Amino acid sequence: MDCCGQHHCHGHALTRRQWIWSTVLSSIGAILSGGVGPHGSTAAAQTAETTSAALDVLRKSISVDVHTHGGTTGITSQAPPNDTLANGMRAGSLAVACLADVPDAPILGRNTAGVLAALRTPDPGQLYKYHLGRLDWVDELVTSHGLRRATSAADLEAAHAAGQTAIVGDVEGLDFVEGKLERLEEAHSRGVRHVQLVHYTPNDIGDFQTGGITHQGLTSFGVEVIQACHRLGFVCDVAHATEDMTKQAVKVATKPLLLSHTALSGSPAMGPTPLTQRQVSRDHARAIAETGGAIGIWHFFPSLDKYVDGLKEMVDVVGVDHVCVGTDQQVAPGSLQNYSQWVHLVAAMLRGGFSPEEAGKIAGGNYMRIFRAAVG
């Protein structure tokens, strides 16, 4: 396979069907020879069977990581654009990555309590300039490194049908807007289709979970931002927003909302964690589901099986139609550090009791519903 979404073997292009089945056979062969169990053992045979079933799910439905930074050499790193993301997605049969630029990255660090926070107030225009630079980075990534940029549901469907890996342009935190809604329009014109309202830096949109309460939720400008997201065609993401801000956003929203990366408060599957402030209550999650939206579960679990348990915890609260996967890769430690493992996550869902239809919804179908409603 080359890095431009075309699949070749000895100089001859493979059809999509040939590529799919070569992927199935190579994956099963790798498992059978990879130390899962002795050759011919029941454990190896069962693993091969669930992996084959997982690949069938991924062939039939568009899978999406609804919040990612694209790995150790991804958009939040200082590495130049490269083939790593596309190669990993192909290896694990992940169709779509929502690739998140982090505009407030230049001012983030650990405070005296060891908590990630904005360590200083940004200079005027500083985060906007950094954000534009990251958009340039994405432009080069899609031009030269095997990823297709999707700006509509039709783009995602066409990419999947052609066996091409795709990204949805994402921005984690609208701190770069600085009160200027025209910057949202500019981001849309640059191919962004998914935006998160708040992150770790105080802004004039609303309160975030790990910061001080200064707005008592969503601001009047935040209302304008949500309305602009709906008008322009963005998935509106309320990850990091406080419960009060989220519930106020729900009252304003006329399209489904996404909360892209979190877990249920007190999650037994996660166990003790420094991320308790970023987990969400049952009522918080239900508010998102009431809009027709979904809650993405991050990958901060000790194993893929525990990750599946975390998905089940949220499904028990909001139902299978309102849960998705938002790994937050590459933030370590996590149970899915490489997208070659994506098929194994889906296989773990099937082993854990989800039906193929349910696994397809969680692995991408629920996000696709939101994307179609928000973006078109």
Secondary structure, 3 states (H helix, E strand, C coil): CCCCCCCEECCEECCHHHHHHHHHHHHHHHHHCCCCCCCCCHHHHHHHHHHHHHHHHHHHCCCEEEEECCCCCCCCCCCCCCCHHHHHHHHHCCCEEEEEECCCHHHEEECCCCCEEECCCCCCCHHHHHHHHHHHHHHHHHHHCCCEECCCHHHHHHHHHCCCCEEEEEEECCCCCCCCCHHHHHHHHCCEEEEECCCCCCCCCECECCCCCCCCCECHHHHHHHHHHHHHCCEEECCCECHHHHHHHHHHCCCCEEEEEECECCCCCCCCCCCHHHCECHHHHHHHHHCCCEEEECCCCCCHHHHHHHHHHHHHHHCHHHEEECCCECCCCCCCCCHHHHHHHHHHHHHCCCCHHHHHHHHHHHHHHHHHHHCC
